[in-house]
């Protein structure tokens, strides 16, 4: 009887250790290094800028994901319907409460106060498949007292939960300003 109890206790302990090791070693199905982004901004009118972005993903992303172009004081994303086939026109544009919260947390980790900023946290999703996706849209000021673009960034937000463990991450890239003379 005593040997049987020791046998069961040892078996249960081994199962618990295996489960804990598995849980602690869970990794997201898509990692930050699997995503690259770049973006440019150029002025097209006195109060309108055009954003051209390229997002490349080397792996499929089956988790929930969104791309947030973030320029405080600017928003109102408007996608041109007359773009050629090399550009993606996202079918879903808006925000997700949970994903937006991850962007807020990433900004707070950079010591950026998001409570008083005039920010537009509008994002869009791209297809789940691996590949390169180009998007082009215009932005305009959210209020009349905004005159310049400050530190434009792109955030890729990945949300994934496995066995109750959050495997979320946020990747940030800076956009490049293209200085041109307006005609």
For each residue, the residues with C-beta under 8 A, 3 or more apart:
1: 4 5
2: 5 6
3: 6 7
4: 1 7 8
5: 1 2 8 9
6: 2 3 9 10
7: 3 4 10 11
8: 4 5 11 12
9: 5 6 12 13
10: 6 7 13 14
11: 7 8 14 15
12: 8 9 15 16
13: 9 10 16 17
14: 10 11 17 18
15: 11 12 18 19
16: 12 13 19 20
17: 13 14 20 21
18: 14 15 21 22
19: 15 16 22 23
20: 16 17 23 24
21: 17 18 24 25
22: 18 19 25 26
23: 19 20 26 163 165
24: 20 21
25: 21 22
26: 22 23 162 163 165 167
27: 31 167
28: 31 63 158 160 167 168 169
29: 59 61 62 63 160 167
30: 34 35 57 59 60 61 63 65 158 160
31: 27 28 34 169
32: 35 169 171
33:
34: 30 31 57 58 59
35: 30 32 55 56 57 58 156 158 171
36: 55 56 173
37: 53 54 55 56 67 154 156 171 173
38: 53 54 154 173 175 176
39: 51 52 53 54 69 152 154 173 175 176
40: 51 52 53 175 176 177 178
41: 49 50 51 52 71 149 152 175 176 177 178
42: 49 50 52 177 178 180
43: 46 48 49 50 180 182
44: 48 49 50 138 182
45: 48 182
46: 43 182
47: 140 141
48: 43 44 45 138 139 140
49: 41 42 43 44 74 138 139 140 149
50: 41 42 43 44 136 137 138
51: 39 40 41 69 135 136 137 138 139 152 175
52: 39 40 41 42 134 135 136
53: 37 38 39 40 67 69 134 135 136 154 175
54: 37 38 39 132 133 134
55: 35 36 37 67 126 132 133 134 135 154 156
56: 35 36 37 131 132 133
57: 30 34 35 60 61 126 130 131 133
58: 34 35 130
59: 29 30 34 130
60: 30 57 128 129 130
61: 29 30 57 65 128 158
62: 29 128
63: 28 29 30 158 159 160 167
64: 96 98 99 158 159 160
65: 30 61 99 125 126 156 157 158 159
66: 95 96 99 123 124 125 156 157
67: 37 53 55 123 124 125 126 135 154 155 156 157
68: 99 100 103 121 122 123 154 155 156 157
69: 39 51 53 77 123 139 152 153 154 155 175
70: 103 119 121 152 153 154 155
71: 41 74 75 139 149 150 151 152 153
72: 117 118 119 150
73: 117 118 119 141 142 143 146 150
74: 49 71 120 139 140 141 142 146 149
75: 71 119 120 122 139 140 142
76: 120 139 140 142
77: 69 93 122 124 137 138 139
78: 137 138 139 140
79: 83 89 90 93 135 136 137
80: 83 136 137 138
81: 89
82:
83: 79 80 86 87 89 136
84: 87
85:
86: 83 134
87: 83 84 134 135 136
88: 126 127 133 134 135
89: 79 81 83 135
90: 79 93 124 125 126 135
91: 125
92: 124 125
93: 77 79 90 122 123 124
94: 122 123 124
95: 66 99 100 121 122 123
96: 64 66 99 100 123
97: 100 101
98: 64 101 102 159
99: 64 65 66 68 95 96 102 103 123 157 159
100: 68 95 96 97 103 104 121 123
101: 97 98 104 105
102: 98 99 105 106 157 159 168 170
103: 68 70 99 100 106 107 121 123 155 157 170
104: 100 101 107 108 114 121
105: 101 102 108 109 170
106: 102 103 109 110 155 170 172
107: 103 104 110 112 114
108: 104 105 111 112 113 114
109: 105 106
110: 106 107
111: 108
112: 107 108 117
113: 108 116 117
114: 104 107 108 117 119
115:
116: 113
117: 72 73 112 113 114
118: 72 73 142 143 146
119: 70 72 73 75 114
120: 74 75 76 142
121: 68 70 95 100 103 104
122: 68 75 77 93 94 95
123: 66 67 68 69 93 94 95 96 99 100 103 155 157
124: 66 67 77 90 92 93 94 135
125: 65 66 67 90 91 92
126: 55 57 65 67 88 90 133 135
127: 88 131 133
128: 60 61 62
129: 60
130: 57 58 59 60
131: 56 57 127
132: 54 55 56
133: 54 55 56 57 88 126 127
134: 52 53 54 55 86 87 88
135: 51 52 53 55 67 79 87 88 89 90 124 126
136: 50 51 52 53 79 80 83 87
137: 50 51 77 78 79 80
138: 44 48 49 50 51 77 78 80
139: 48 49 51 69 71 74 75 76 77 78
140: 47 48 49 74 75 76 78
141: 47 73 74 144 146 147
142: 73 74 75 76 118 120 146
143: 73 118 146
144: 141
145:
146: 73 74 118 141 142 143
147: 141
148:
149: 41 49 71 74 152 177
150: 71 72 73
151: 71 174
152: 39 41 51 69 70 71 149 174 175 177
153: 69 70 71 172 173 174 175
154: 37 38 39 53 55 67 68 69 70 172 173 174 175
155: 67 68 69 70 103 106 123 170 171 172
156: 35 37 55 65 66 67 68 170 171
157: 65 66 67 68 99 102 103 123 168 169 170
158: 28 30 35 61 63 64 65 168 169 170 171
159: 63 64 65 98 99 102 168
160: 28 29 30 63 64 166 167 168
161: 164 165 166 167
162: 26 165 167
163: 23 26
164: 161
165: 23 26 161 162
166: 160 161
167: 26 27 28 29 63 160 161 162
168: 28 102 157 158 159 160
169: 28 31 32 157 158
170: 102 103 105 106 155 156 157 158
171: 32 35 37 155 156 158
172: 106 153 154 155
173: 36 37 38 39 153 154
174: 151 152 153 154
175: 38 39 40 41 51 53 69 152 153 154
176: 38 39 40 41
177: 40 41 42 149 152
178: 40 41 42
179:
180: 42 43
181:
182: 43 44 45 46
183:
